């Protein structure tokens, strides 16, 4: 017997299937990146979902692009997101990380940069323990030079990534990024 969850499938919407506001975002992405990644398109199943999500992703932050990618990779690995791990592997490489460094980041064992190691360990504990990292991880984070303001940004990026991880884990839309090794 098929369950309700097994009978519900999610298709990646086309430009013609989304609202005019989302069509404009699709057009911008197509022009800027040559495509609309499937997960972004899936956010467009909701009239304001894609715009809201992009506003969160593109907000001003105390964190560098590399630091945000560390968070994206660690959270996506913790949540076993088969879409976001490959997507953020590609983005991390665009920001200068090597394949070996990406694997270290995904494991939250960053040997090449002590500050990023403190960040990765804090993020992993925060994600695994549902917002309750150890006192040691928090102390290590601040000793590495992060501030209370950067902690707020970290939590916002963790939340951003949880949203996209959960959306993919529920919808199982096709992954349109190069495959990456499993850990």
C-alpha positions as CSV (number, residue, x, y, z in Angstrom):
1,X,0.0,0.0,0.0
2,X,1.4,3.4,-1.0
3,X,1.5,6.0,1.8
4,X,0.4,9.6,1.3
5,X,4.0,10.8,1.5
6,X,5.1,8.3,-1.1
7,X,2.3,9.5,-3.5
8,X,3.2,13.2,-3.2
9,X,5.9,14.3,-5.7
10,X,7.4,17.7,-6.1
11,X,8.3,18.9,-9.6
12,X,10.7,21.8,-10.1
13,X,8.5,24.6,-11.4
14,X,9.3,26.3,-14.7
15,X,9.3,30.0,-15.2
16,X,5.8,29.9,-16.7
17,X,4.5,28.1,-13.6
18,X,5.6,30.7,-11.0
19,X,4.3,34.2,-10.0
20,X,5.3,37.3,-12.0
21,X,7.5,38.3,-9.1
22,X,9.3,35.0,-9.2
23,X,9.5,35.1,-13.0
24,X,11.5,38.3,-12.6
25,X,13.8,36.6,-10.1
26,X,14.2,33.7,-12.5
27,X,15.1,36.1,-15.3
28,X,17.7,37.8,-13.1
29,X,19.3,34.4,-12.1
30,X,19.2,33.2,-15.7
31,X,21.1,36.3,-16.8
32,X,23.5,36.3,-13.9
33,X,24.2,32.6,-13.6
34,X,23.0,31.0,-16.8
35,X,20.4,28.9,-14.9
36,X,18.0,28.8,-12.0
37,X,19.2,26.1,-9.6
38,X,16.4,23.6,-8.8
39,X,16.2,24.4,-5.1
40,X,15.8,28.1,-5.8
41,X,13.1,27.3,-8.3
42,X,11.4,25.1,-5.6
43,X,11.2,28.1,-3.2
44,X,9.2,29.8,-6.0
45,X,6.3,27.3,-5.5
46,X,5.4,30.0,-2.9
47,X,4.6,33.5,-4.2
48,X,7.0,35.2,-1.8
49,X,9.3,32.3,-0.7
50,X,12.1,32.8,-3.2
51,X,12.3,36.5,-2.7
52,X,12.2,36.1,1.1
53,X,14.9,33.4,1.0
54,X,17.2,35.5,-1.2
55,X,16.8,38.5,1.0
56,X,18.0,36.4,4.0
57,X,20.9,35.0,2.0
58,X,22.0,38.3,0.6
59,X,21.7,40.4,3.8
60,X,24.8,42.3,5.1
61,X,26.9,40.2,7.4
62,X,30.0,40.4,9.7
63,X,31.1,37.1,8.2
64,X,33.2,36.7,5.1
65,X,31.9,34.7,2.1
66,X,34.3,31.9,3.1
67,X,33.0,31.8,6.7
68,X,29.4,31.6,5.4
69,X,30.4,28.7,3.2
70,X,32.0,26.9,6.2
71,X,28.6,27.2,7.9
72,X,26.7,26.2,4.8
73,X,28.8,23.0,4.4
74,X,28.8,22.0,8.0
75,X,25.0,22.4,8.5
76,X,24.3,20.7,5.2
77,X,26.5,17.8,6.2
78,X,24.8,17.5,9.6
79,X,21.4,17.5,7.9
80,X,22.5,15.1,5.3
81,X,21.2,17.3,2.5
82,X,22.0,15.6,-0.8
83,X,21.4,18.9,-2.7
84,X,23.1,21.5,-0.5
85,X,26.3,19.6,0.2
86,X,27.2,19.4,-3.6
87,X,25.9,23.0,-4.2
88,X,28.0,24.5,-1.4
89,X,31.0,22.3,-2.4
90,X,30.9,24.1,-5.8
91,X,30.4,27.5,-4.2
92,X,33.2,26.9,-1.7
93,X,35.6,26.0,-4.5
94,X,34.6,29.3,-6.2
95,X,35.7,31.0,-3.0
96,X,39.1,29.3,-3.2
97,X,38.7,26.2,-1.0
98,X,40.4,23.0,-2.4
99,X,38.7,19.6,-2.5
100,X,40.7,18.5,0.5
101,X,39.7,21.6,2.5
102,X,36.1,21.1,1.6
103,X,36.2,17.6,3.0
104,X,37.8,18.9,6.2
105,X,35.2,21.5,6.6
106,X,32.4,19.0,6.1
107,X,33.9,16.9,8.9
108,X,34.4,20.1,11.1
109,X,38.0,19.2,11.4
110,X,39.7,22.1,9.7
111,X,43.5,21.7,10.0
112,X,44.4,24.5,7.6
113,X,42.9,27.4,9.5
114,X,42.4,27.6,13.3
115,X,39.8,30.3,13.1
116,X,37.7,28.4,10.6
117,X,38.2,25.2,12.7
118,X,36.7,27.0,15.7
119,X,33.8,28.1,13.5
120,X,33.2,24.7,12.0
121,X,33.2,23.0,15.4
122,X,30.9,25.5,16.9
123,X,28.5,25.3,14.0
124,X,28.5,21.5,14.0
125,X,27.7,21.4,17.8
126,X,25.0,24.0,17.4
127,X,23.4,22.1,14.5
128,X,23.7,18.6,16.1
129,X,22.5,19.9,19.5
130,X,19.6,22.0,18.2
131,X,21.1,25.3,19.3
132,X,23.0,24.2,22.3
133,X,26.7,24.1,21.7
134,X,29.1,23.2,24.5
135,X,30.6,25.9,26.6
136,X,34.0,24.8,25.3
137,X,32.9,25.3,21.6
138,X,31.5,28.7,22.5
139,X,34.7,29.8,24.3
140,X,36.9,28.5,21.5
141,X,34.8,30.5,19.0
142,X,35.3,33.8,20.9
143,X,39.0,33.0,21.6
144,X,39.4,32.6,17.8
145,X,38.3,36.2,17.4
146,X,34.6,36.0,16.7
147,X,32.3,38.5,18.4
148,X,28.7,38.6,19.7
149,X,27.7,40.3,16.5
150,X,29.2,37.6,14.4
151,X,27.5,34.9,16.5
152,X,24.2,36.5,15.5
153,X,25.2,36.2,11.9
154,X,26.2,32.6,12.4
155,X,22.8,31.7,13.8
156,X,21.1,33.5,10.9
157,X,23.2,31.5,8.3
158,X,22.6,28.3,10.2
159,X,18.8,29.0,10.1
160,X,19.1,29.9,6.4
161,X,20.8,26.6,5.7
162,X,18.3,24.6,7.8
163,X,15.5,26.0,5.7
164,X,17.1,24.9,2.4
165,X,18.2,21.6,3.8
166,X,14.8,20.7,5.1
167,X,13.1,21.9,1.8
168,X,15.3,19.5,-0.2
169,X,15.1,16.7,2.3
170,X,11.2,16.9,2.1
171,X,10.8,17.5,-1.6
172,X,13.7,15.4,-2.9
173,X,13.9,17.5,-6.1
174,X,16.6,16.5,-8.5
175,X,20.2,17.6,-7.6
176,X,21.6,19.8,-10.4
177,X,25.2,20.1,-9.0
178,X,28.2,17.9,-9.6
179,X,28.3,14.8,-7.3
180,X,30.6,14.9,-4.3
181,X,32.1,12.1,-2.2
182,X,30.2,10.8,0.8
183,X,31.9,11.1,4.2
